[in-house]
Every structure is written in C-alpha cells, then in structure tokens.
C-alpha cells in the first residue's frame, strides 16, 4: 500500500510546516486513538491564500483551493502529533466553515476541496462524515477554515 506522503507527492504536494496558532490553542490534540485538529486556515508559506467572503471577494473556485490547503495544513498537524501519517486508520470527521455571503449556498462544493484531498491521500480510509457550514466571518478574514478528526493505529514497539 502506498504511503500517504507518496500519494501527496503524486499530487505535487508535500506536508507543510505546521501553521502556528493565531491565539491560545494547539494545532492538534490526541486522546486515545483519536487526533482532533484545531481549525486550520488556508495558510501557505505564512500567508492566507485569500481573504474575504465567498460569493463576494472570493470565488467558489478559490475557496475550494483554500479548503484543500486547510486540509493539507490539518494533515501537517496530525503528522506532528503522531509522527507518521501511515498510522492514520481513518479520517472520521471533517468540519468546514465557509465565510460566505447570505445568498451563497455552495458550501458543500467548497468543502469538497478538503474532502477530495483527504480521499486521495488516505484512499478508502479518507472517506469521512462531514459538515459544511456557512458563517459570517472567520479569523483573519479567511474565507475557509477546516478541522478534522482522525483515528490512528496504536504505535507498535520497535523490533
């Protein structure tokens, strides 16, 4: 079976550095066999990909790219917590928040940017439950924020 980072490489992507929190929290927390990430913003190379509301300053296409970057940043937070992405047994839940105008109703399609990336990286284990929620504003005026919950395998002792 192909390693998740090999699948990312096939997509022309790599696991980025973990995005520093913008307030008082940590990027991810492990409890038992679950890792929950904090909401990840569409940061790339230290800056937001876009700012503003989807349906106004930000197109649905750019917002979908933002959702993908958020998922990539969530993957980085998971890797930092567990060390190896091959320990991901299943992506359990994805929550996507989309800062959008009141008349924009394409939140599910925007969230697909995150969902589709997770499916490509983790295969069948990337199929998950999801919520896509329209909100009036997000931190730093980001158009999208994504959090994920993954189940991880127990760490096996070194042979």
NORCORBEL-V774073 format. One record per run of one state. SS is the DSSP state (a for helix, b for strand, c for the rest). FROM is the first residue (numbers start at 0). TO is the last residue. Records with the same first field share a line. If there is no record, write none. Layout:
SS = FROM-TO + FROM-TO
//
This chain:
c = 0-2 + 10-26 + 31-32 + 37-38 + 41-41 + 44-45 + 48-52 + 54-56 + 58-58 + 82-83 + 100-105 + 126-127 + 135-137 + 141-142 + 152-158
a = 3-9 + 59-81 + 84-86 + 106-125 + 138-140
b = 27-30 + 33-36 + 39-40 + 42-43 + 46-47 + 53-53 + 57-57 + 87-99 + 128-134 + 143-151
//
